[in-house]
Amino acid sequence: MKDQDYMKIAYDQALLARDNDEVPIGAIIVKDDQIIASAFNKKELQNDVTAHAEMLAIREACQTLQTWHLEDCTLYTTLEPCIMCTGAIIQSRMKRVVFGARGQRWNGLTQYISQHDFNHYPDISGDILGTECSQLITNYFSDKRRK
């Protein structure tokens, strides 16, 4: 499968987040062309500030593989990872990160990595289905403001 195909699956996770009145962000992790983890934002459902889609997917991947080393894995996420998630990506030695929409309110993965020295740098691809991912988040917040 191609990056766009995997991002569509992450997007489906984001739709689950939206349906649960969570900020619509979804993530999956792929290793050897197999999805080994999938998650959506659950900050509200779990009353947990760390329950970002990326963090939940990383935890699931680590449990699935029985290791915290994810160096042969790719994370697909519908929004550019925040600084917290970036830390987990670096710590897990994630090989690659593919994101949809660019973060606009906070410094995210690309800015943070470019401004700091680390012992590991994932390959990064952005703007994969970026318009669709961005529109989903924009629509979610527009609907919230109207209510």
URKA-V36055 format. One record per residue. N is the residue number from 1. PSI is psi as a letter, one per 30 degrees, with the letter a starting at -180 (* if undefined). D_CENTER is the distance of its C-alpha to the mean C-alpha in Angstrom with 2 decimals. Layout:
BEGIN
{{N | PSI | D_CENTER} {N | PSI | D_CENTER}}
END
This chain:
BEGIN
{{1 | l | 18.27} {2 | l | 16.91} {3 | e | 13.57} {4 | e | 14.29} {5 | e | 15.11} {6 | e | 11.93} {7 | e | 10.00} {8 | e | 12.58} {9 | e | 11.72} {10 | e | 8.07} {11 | e | 10.04} {12 | e | 12.45} {13 | e | 10.18} {14 | e | 9.64} {15 | e | 13.44} {16 | e | 13.94} {17 | e | 12.40} {18 | e | 14.78} {19 | f | 17.55} {20 | g | 17.26} {21 | h | 17.54} {22 | l | 14.12} {23 | k | 12.18} {24 | i | 10.72} {25 | k | 6.94} {26 | l | 5.96} {27 | k | 4.33} {28 | l | 7.18} {29 | k | 8.91} {30 | k | 12.13} {31 | k | 15.30} {32 | h | 18.58} {33 | g | 17.52} {34 | k | 16.80} {35 | j | 13.78} {36 | f | 14.01} {37 | k | 11.28} {38 | k | 9.59} {39 | l | 8.61} {40 | l | 8.41} {41 | k | 9.11} {42 | h | 12.52} {43 | e | 13.77} {44 | e | 16.86} {45 | e | 17.52} {46 | f | 17.50} {47 | h | 18.77} {48 | j | 16.41} {49 | f | 14.84} {50 | g | 12.56} {51 | h | 11.24} {52 | l | 7.75} {53 | e | 5.62} {54 | e | 4.05} {55 | e | 7.80} {56 | e | 9.21} {57 | e | 7.94} {58 | e | 9.24} {59 | e | 12.30} {60 | e | 12.95} {61 | e | 12.87} {62 | e | 15.18} {63 | e | 17.41} {64 | e | 17.60} {65 | f | 18.61} {66 | h | 20.56} {67 | l | 19.48} {68 | f | 17.07} {69 | j | 17.45} {70 | h | 14.63} {71 | f | 16.30} {72 | g | 16.62} {73 | l | 13.05} {74 | k | 10.41} {75 | k | 6.64} {76 | k | 5.75} {77 | k | 3.08} {78 | f | 5.78} {79 | k | 5.97} {80 | k | 6.73} {81 | k | 5.72} {82 | l | 8.87} {83 | e | 11.69} {84 | e | 11.30} {85 | e | 7.94} {86 | e | 9.62} {87 | e | 12.55} {88 | e | 11.14} {89 | e | 9.87} {90 | e | 13.42} {91 | e | 15.17} {92 | f | 13.95} {93 | h | 15.06} {94 | k | 12.11} {95 | e | 13.98} {96 | k | 11.61} {97 | k | 8.31} {98 | k | 8.22} {99 | l | 6.79} {100 | d | 8.80} {101 | k | 10.22} {102 | k | 11.26} {103 | k | 11.27} {104 | f | 14.87} {105 | f | 15.78} {106 | l | 14.61} {107 | k | 14.64} {108 | a | 11.28} {109 | e | 10.48} {110 | e | 13.21} {111 | e | 15.80} {112 | e | 15.44} {113 | e | 15.76} {114 | f | 18.60} {115 | g | 20.48} {116 | l | 20.57} {117 | k | 21.93} {118 | l | 20.09} {119 | f | 21.23} {120 | k | 18.18} {121 | j | 16.29} {122 | l | 13.66} {123 | k | 14.33} {124 | k | 12.14} {125 | k | 12.27} {126 | l | 11.44} {127 | h | 12.71} {128 | j | 12.28} {129 | h | 13.31} {130 | e | 12.76} {131 | e | 15.74} {132 | e | 14.83} {133 | e | 11.36} {134 | e | 13.19} {135 | e | 16.12} {136 | e | 14.43} {137 | e | 13.43} {138 | e | 16.88} {139 | e | 18.68} {140 | e | 17.24} {141 | e | 18.53} {142 | e | 21.69} {143 | e | 22.45} {144 | e | 22.03} {145 | e | 24.44} {146 | f | 26.91} {147 | * | 27.19}}
END
